Amino acid sequence: MISAALALLGALVYGSADFFGGRAATRLRSIVVTAVAALSGLVALAVTQPFLGGVWTPHDVAWGALAGVIGVVAVALLYACLAIGPMSILSPLTAVVSAIAPMLWGLLVNGEALAPIGYAGLGVALVAVVLVGFLPGEAVVRPQLRGVVMAVGAGIAIGAFLIVIDQTSQGSGLIPLVTSRATSSVVTAIVVGVLALAALRRGARARSVFDVAGPRLGATPTGHADLEHADDPTSAWTAASGTRVSTRQAWWLAIVCGVADAAANALMLVALRAGELSIVSALTALYPAGTILLAAIVLRERVAPVQWAGLALALLAGGMLALA
């Protein structure tokens, strides 16, 4: 029961990280938001880790580093997926795949066995993921095969992050998350550095790399992202009742995004160690719920009826899986 509760709470915190990252990306380049979030999350985890303890072993460090690389791959695939569209289809597809991949791993590879209500709860959770990830108001457009492949790849990468973290030992504490975040910090910093050098070679200022360019997607270092608002720079993200974000605020929002994402990772890690991968993955995939609720509270955005249905099913799934 505690595992399901932690996983559901972690999903909401993941969603809040997406919200802050998405807001930051209205004024900063998406990859810069991801890099800043990776670094701030690393600092938060590094400061917290000594208080929680943990044994450093090559095994756990290696799994953590691999998780960091996988997170960067997930972010890259999300950017590519967004550029192709349509997100009304690719967004829920990414979320569902991110739940199914580790769910099947837990059931088929780890040999996890649930009570009948648990299997029903997994089904309810998958339906909730689709409804919560639904993008209201978008015309239905047949996606390109390349876009579908990118969306599936992003979902698999997000799910693989959970699978890899689940391989770490109980006594490692937050160490796998620290090494994961250190890896993603280095990789994203290198990407930003390369972009800055490219700008200098074009005769532009290095700081021009911070300016918004390409998709306005605030992705977290573990591959989660707010896809609902990514394509619409005129939405409530930038226009609602005095909620425009200044450049200074954007930097702080990116920092908060990283800390929130790190906290969600910690909740996810504790949930994995207390319960089953299949249950944690299904509930973690409900992360868009946190973004939807914060957007409704802070930006006064309307929550579509289908999304309310998804939120209700998410709570139902959480209760069913807690009894599994």
N, C-alpha and C positions, 0 to 999 in steps of 0.2 A: 504493500500500500504506500509506504513512504517513497519508494522508487517512482511510482506513477505520479505522486504529488510533486516530487522534485523535478521530474521531467516536464510536467505541464507548466510549473513555475519557470523552469529554464526556457521553455518555448516563449513565454510571455516576455522574459527578459531579452531573449534573442530578438523578438519583434521590436522592443524598445530601442535596441542597438540599431536595427534597420531604420527606424524612424529618425534617430539622431543623425545617422550616416546619410540618409536621403536628404535631410535638411541641409547638412553641410555641403552636399554635392550640388546644391543650387548656386553656390558661389565658388567652389573649388573643384578642380578636375577630379574625377572619380578615383583614379589610381592614387592621387595624393591623399584623398580621404582614407582609402584603404591602408596606405602606408602609415599615416598618422595614427590611425586606430590600432594598427599592429604594434606600434611603438608604445602607445599609452597603455595598451593591454599588457604588454610585456612588463612594463614598470609596475603595474598593479599586481601582477602575478608574482614577480620577483620579490616585491616587498612583503607579500602575504605568505609566500612559501616557507620561509624559516619558522614562522609561528606555527605552522601546521605540521612541520616535519616531513620526512621522506628520505629514502635511501637512493642515492645516485648510482645507477648501474648502466653499463653500456646498452643493455637490452632496452631499458625504458627511454634512455636518451635517443636511441636510434628510432624507436617507434614514434616518439614525439617529433623528431626532425622530419620523418616521413609524413606525419600528419600535417606539418607546416607546409610542405611542398604540395600536398594534395589540396590544402586550402587555397593556395595560390592558383593552382590549376582550375579549381572551381570558380574562382573570381574571373579568370581569363575566359572561361567558357560562358559565364553569365554575360560578360560584355559582348562576346560574339553572338550569343543567343539574342540579346536585346537588339543588336544592330540589324538582325534579320527579321525578327517578329513573325507573326503577330503575338503580342504578349498575352492576349486574352486566352490563347490556347497554350502557349509555351510556359507561362507562369505556373498554372496548376500542374502541368505535366512535369516540370522540374521538381515541384514539391512532392508529388506522388512518388516519383522515382527515388527521391532522396529518402522516402520512408520505406519503400518496398525493398530496396537493395539490402540495407542492414537487417530488415525484418526477415528476409529469406535466409540471410547468413546466420542469424540467430537460431532460426527454426531448423534449417537443414544442415548447417555446418556445426554449430554449437550444440545441436540436439536439444534445444529448449522445448519444454512441454508445458502447455497452458491448460487451465480448466476450460470447458466449453464456453463459458462466458468471456474468457480471455480472447479466444479466436473470434467470437462475435464482436468484441470490443475493437479488435484490430480492423475488422471490416468497417465498423462505424467510424473509426478514426480516419481511414482512407477516404471515405465519403466526405467527412468534415474537412480534410485537407483540400479536396477539390473545391468545395463550396467556399471555404475561407479564402482560397487563392484566386477565386473568380474575379475577373476585372469587369465591373458593371459599366454599361454604356458603350462598350467597344463593339464595332461591327465584326461579325464572324467572317474571317478570311481564311482560306485554306493555306496552311503553312507550307513552306518549302521543305523538302526533305533535309536540306542542310541545317535549317533551323531546328527541326525535330531532333536531329542527331546531336546538335549542340546542347539542346535542352536536356536530352537524356544523359549526355555526358556530364553536364553540370550537376544533375541530380545524383548520378552515380558517384561523382567526386565528393559531394556533400555527405552522401551516405557512407562513402569509404572513410571519411574522416572519423565517423563514429566507430566503424569497424576497427580501424587502426588503434584509436584511443582505448578501445575495449581490450586490446591485447596487452596493455600495460599491467604491471603487478600492483597488488593491493597496497603494498608498502611504499610505493613511490610518491605518494602525496600529489602535489601539484607539479612535480618535476616534468612529467610528459607535456603538460600544457606550457610550461616555461620554455622548454626546448622547441616546442611547436611554434610558439609565438616569436621566439628569437629567429627561427628559420624564415618565417613569413616576413618579419621585419627586414631582414637582410635582403631577401629577394625583391620585395616591393621598393626598398630604398634604392637598390641597383637600377630598377626600372625607371624610377623618378630621376635618378642621376643621369641615365642614358638620355632621357627626354630633355633634360637640362642642357647636356652637351650638344644634342641635336639642335636645340634652339640657338645656342651660341654660334654654331656653325652656319646657321641661317642668318646671323646678324641680329637676332632678337636677344632680349635680356633673359638670363637664366630663370628669373622669377616668373617669366611668362608661362612656365610649365604649370604654375598653380592655377591659372585661369581655366574656367570651365571650357571643356572641349569634348566633343563626342557625346555619348549617352550620359544623361544626368542620373547616374546610378550610384548610390552610396553603398558599396558592398563591404561587408565585414571581412576580416582576415580568414574566417572559417567558411566563407563562401555564401553566407546568407545575404539576402539583399531585398530591398523594397522595390519590387517590380511594378507595383500598381501605379506609382506616380512617376516612373522613370521617363516616360515619353512625353509628358505634358508640362513644360516649363511655365505655362500660364495657369496651372491649377492652384488650389489653395496653398500648396507648398510655398508659392512665391507671392500670391496675391491676396490671400485672405486677411481681412481686417487687421492691417498693421503687423503682419507676421513676417515681413520681409527680413531676410537674414543678411547681416553685414559680414564683411570679410573677417573681422575680428571674431564675431560670434560663430562663424563657420569653423574656424580653427578650434574653438572650444567645443563645439558640437562634435567634431571629429574625435577629439580627445575623449569626450564622454561616451561616444559610440564604442571606442576601443575598450574602455573600462567596463561598460555594460556587456559587451561581447565576452570579455574575459570572465565576468561573473556568471554569465550563462554557461560558458564552457565548464566552469567549476561545478555548477549545479548538475550539468549533464554527466560529468565524471563521477560525482558522488552517486547519482542515480544509477549509472551503469554498474558501479561496484556493489550497490545494494539490491539490484534487480536484474531483469533480463534485457538483453540488447533489443529483442523484437519489440518489447513494450516501450522502451525508452525512445527508440527510433520513430515509432508511430506517433508518439506524443510530441517529440521534438519538432517533427515536420509541421506542426500546427503554429509555427512561429509567426506567420502573417497575422495571426489574431492580435498579437501585441501591437503591431504597427497600425492595424485598423482601429483599435480602441484608442490609442494615443492620438491618431489623426482626428478621430471623432471628438475627443476631449479638448485637445489643444487648438486644432484648426477648424473645429465645428464642421467637419466633413460628414456628409450623410452616409450612413452604413446601409448598403443595399439589403433588401429582405433576404436574398439568398445567402448573404454573408452572416446575417443574424442567425439563420438556420444552421450555418456551418459552426458558428460559435456555440450554439446550443448543443449540437452533436458532439463538439469537442469536449464539453463538460460531461456529457453522457459517456463518451468513450473513456475519459479519464476515470470516471467512477467504475465502469465495467472492468477496466484493466487493473484498477486498484484491488479488485476482488479476485483477479486471476491468480 
